[in-house]
Amino acid sequence: MSSKKMNTEQLKKILLEHIKQGNCFTKEVRDILMNYKDNGGTQNKVVALLNQIKTENPDNLSIQDGADDVLDIATGYCGSSMRVWE
């Protein structure tokens, strides 16, 4: 993952791809969120984006579960090694 600055739409696309692949609670996803944070992205924007993904896919349980896994990382509901925001 390069450290180039990404906007919220780019982040959404990247996270949705990981969610669709089923690999969500990973160091790679954490690194994506850290890159977003390091480039000025906020926790509130990530949480809103993940909730938007869930709202847009109400009947897709695998997307719902994947988004929840990423939410756990974004909100700090995980071990300290996976946290992005304190």
Beta strands, then each sheet from edge to edge (+ up, - down):
end
